[in-house]
Amino acid sequence: MMEHLFYTTFSSPFDDFTIVWKESASTIQIQRVFLSEQTKKSESKASEVFNQIERKVNGRINSIGEKFQRFYNGEEVTFDLDLLDFGRCSEIQKKVLLAEHKIPRGWISTYKRIAIEIGIPNGARVVGNCLAKNPFPIFIPCHRAIKSNGELGGYQGGLDMKRVLLEQEGVKFTKNDKVIMEKIYY
């Protein structure tokens, strides 16, 4: 049986983002969140990944979109992970995402530290790859993971966005654009 998926696209200070979800009775499950990049809009990315999705307005999704917008504007918000469908994630990716979610606002961690925390010594690259494919950016604040040397690493929304999000949370940078590692989690 083919599942029926819906999407809504919202604006943000960093361009559009798109939330894809499925609903049944009174529940929704978020399948993916897409961030726009310079070369591709979030709605196009969603259409490429999910063949048949339908644009739809949903009050609960609109509320989540508004929370994202507040987050993007520097406000502290919390997200309900029970809305996320982790079924499309591998077990390792789910472990990485849940560990990443625990990093508090204003703190950072490194790919290496997260790998050690979830029991994969020498697994920094595995963590980086899992976060690069994070299906739920912002819900899972993967902008808080950086390289051990203080460099930003990567980010689906681009490094400028990653830096702004970290700065909004109070993370400081050196003159040569490395994170000052004051509040390190794990």
ZAMI-14241 format. One record per residue (C-alpha): residue in three letters; x, y, z; residue number from 1. Coordinates in Angstrom, 2 decimals. Last residue first. Layout:
BEGIN
ALA	X	Y	Z	NUM
...
***
This chain:
BEGIN
TYR	29.97	14.89	25.92	186
TYR	28.99	18.56	25.47	185
ILE	31.57	21.29	24.94	184
LYS	30.88	24.78	26.26	183
GLU	34.02	26.85	25.77	182
MET	35.36	25.57	22.45	181
ILE	35.84	28.82	20.58	180
VAL	34.56	27.86	17.15	179
LYS	36.97	28.56	14.31	178
ASP	36.44	31.43	11.91	177
ASN	40.02	32.79	11.70	176
LYS	39.20	35.69	14.03	175
THR	38.00	33.20	16.63	174
PHE	34.32	32.33	17.02	173
LYS	31.81	32.52	19.86	172
VAL	28.73	30.40	20.57	171
GLY	25.95	32.49	22.11	170
GLU	22.95	30.62	20.70	169
GLN	22.46	33.23	18.00	168
GLU	26.12	32.74	17.13	167
LEU	25.53	29.02	16.59	166
LEU	22.56	29.67	14.29	165
VAL	24.54	32.32	12.40	164
ARG	27.49	29.93	11.93	163
LYS	25.34	27.11	10.65	162
MET	23.53	29.47	8.25	161
ASP	26.81	30.69	6.79	160
LEU	28.04	27.09	6.59	159
GLY	25.21	25.97	4.32	158
GLY	21.66	24.79	5.03	157
GLN	22.65	21.13	4.92	156
TYR	25.63	21.74	7.20	155
GLY	29.29	20.80	7.03	154
GLY	32.37	20.94	9.25	153
LEU	32.43	24.08	11.39	152
GLU	36.12	24.13	12.19	151
GLY	37.03	23.92	15.88	150
ASN	39.81	21.32	15.50	149
SER	37.53	18.52	16.72	148
LYS	35.09	19.20	13.87	147
ILE	31.66	20.59	14.68	146
ALA	28.26	19.39	15.88	145
ARG	25.81	22.05	17.12	144
HIS	24.44	22.69	13.60	143
CYS	22.92	19.21	13.90	142
PRO	20.04	20.62	15.95	141
ILE	17.66	17.64	15.56	140
PHE	14.28	19.33	15.17	139
ILE	16.32	22.01	13.34	138
PRO	17.31	19.50	10.66	137
PHE	15.07	16.41	10.57	136
PRO	16.21	14.04	7.82	135
ASN	19.83	14.31	8.97	134
LYS	21.83	13.11	5.94	133
ALA	24.90	15.22	6.73	132
LEU	24.31	14.25	10.37	131
CYS	24.69	10.55	9.58	130
ASN	27.78	11.23	7.46	129
GLY	29.41	13.29	10.22	128
VAL	28.64	10.62	12.80	127
VAL	30.17	7.90	10.61	126
ARG	33.20	10.14	9.98	125
ALA	33.70	10.62	13.71	124
GLY	33.50	6.86	14.31	123
ASN	36.97	6.23	15.72	122
PRO	35.28	4.85	18.84	121
ILE	31.66	3.97	18.06	120
GLY	29.89	3.60	21.40	119
ILE	27.23	6.31	21.20	118
GLU	29.22	8.76	23.36	117
ILE	32.47	7.97	21.51	116
ALA	30.86	8.91	18.19	115
ILE	29.39	12.08	19.71	114
ARG	32.84	13.07	20.97	113
LYS	34.39	12.46	17.54	112
TYR	31.74	14.45	15.63	111
THR	32.40	17.29	18.03	110
SER	30.06	18.90	20.51	109
ILE	28.61	22.35	20.85	108
TRP	26.71	24.19	23.56	107
GLY	24.54	27.29	23.39	106
ARG	21.31	25.29	23.21	105
PRO	21.78	21.91	24.81	104
ILE	23.23	18.86	23.06	103
LYS	20.66	16.10	23.69	102
HIS	19.37	16.22	20.09	101
GLU	22.81	15.20	18.82	100
ALA	22.67	12.00	20.85	99
LEU	19.20	11.26	19.45	98
LEU	20.42	11.92	15.90	97
VAL	23.52	9.74	16.30	96
LYS	21.52	6.84	17.76	95
LYS	18.94	7.17	14.94	94
GLN	21.74	7.16	12.38	93
ILE	23.18	4.00	13.88	92
GLU	19.79	2.26	13.86	91
SER	19.29	3.23	10.20	90
CYS	16.79	5.99	9.54	89
ARG	13.60	5.78	7.43	88
GLY	11.59	4.54	10.42	87
PHE	12.62	7.58	12.48	86
ASP	9.21	9.14	11.88	85
LEU	9.29	12.37	13.87	84
LEU	6.25	13.66	15.78	83
ASP	7.44	12.03	19.02	82
LEU	10.49	14.30	18.79	81
ASP	8.43	17.21	20.12	80
PHE	10.38	20.41	19.52	79
THR	11.64	22.99	21.98	78
VAL	12.14	26.69	21.30	77
GLU	14.79	29.24	22.27	76
GLU	14.45	32.30	20.08	75
GLY	17.20	33.30	17.65	74
ASN	15.16	34.32	14.60	73
TYR	15.66	30.90	13.03	72
PHE	14.12	29.36	16.16	71
ARG	11.09	31.66	15.84	70
GLN	10.72	30.60	12.20	69
PHE	11.05	26.94	13.16	68
LYS	8.36	27.40	15.82	67
GLU	6.10	28.98	13.17	66
GLY	6.66	25.96	10.91	65
ILE	5.73	23.68	13.82	64
SER	2.47	25.60	14.33	63
ASN	1.79	25.40	10.59	62
ILE	2.34	21.64	10.78	61
ARG	-0.22	21.40	13.58	60
GLY	-2.71	23.56	11.69	59
ASN	-2.36	21.62	8.43	58
VAL	-2.31	23.17	4.97	57
LYS	-1.56	20.79	2.12	56
ARG	0.76	20.46	-0.85	55
GLU	0.62	16.90	-2.17	54
ILE	3.46	14.48	-2.42	53
GLN	4.01	11.89	-5.11	52
ASN	7.60	11.11	-5.95	51
PHE	9.17	11.80	-2.56	50
VAL	12.90	12.50	-2.82	49
GLU	12.74	14.69	-5.93	48
SER	9.62	16.55	-4.81	47
ALA	11.17	17.31	-1.43	46
LYS	14.35	18.70	-3.04	45
SER	12.27	20.90	-5.31	44
GLU	10.33	22.25	-2.31	43
SER	13.57	22.95	-0.43	42
LYS	14.94	25.16	-3.19	41
LYS	18.14	24.15	-4.99	40
THR	21.44	25.84	-5.89	39
GLN	21.83	28.23	-2.99	38
GLU	20.44	25.61	-0.64	37
SER	16.95	25.28	0.74	36
LEU	16.36	23.21	3.85	35
PHE	14.27	20.04	3.70	34
VAL	12.50	18.52	6.69	33
ARG	11.57	14.88	6.41	32
GLN	8.98	12.25	7.33	31
ILE	7.02	14.08	10.01	30
GLN	4.33	11.90	11.49	29
ILE	0.85	13.28	12.02	28
THR	-1.89	12.05	14.28	27
SER	-5.66	12.60	14.46	26
ALA	-6.78	9.91	12.05	25
SER	-3.69	9.22	9.94	24
GLU	-1.28	11.80	8.67	23
LYS	1.91	11.76	6.65	22
TRP	4.51	14.49	6.68	21
VAL	6.93	16.53	4.57	20
ILE	8.16	19.86	5.97	19
THR	9.74	22.34	3.54	18
PHE	12.19	25.15	4.24	17
ASP	12.49	28.42	2.35	16
ASP	15.32	30.95	2.47	15
PHE	17.64	31.59	5.45	14
PRO	15.56	34.34	7.12	13
SER	12.68	31.87	6.88	12
SER	9.83	31.10	4.52	11
PHE	7.60	28.06	4.83	10
THR	6.79	25.15	2.54	9
THR	4.11	22.61	3.39	8
TYR	4.12	18.98	2.39	7
PHE	1.85	15.97	2.23	6
LEU	2.40	12.24	1.92	5
HIS	0.02	9.41	1.07	4
GLU	1.47	5.99	1.74	3
MET	1.38	3.39	-0.99	2
MET	0.00	0.00	0.00	1
***
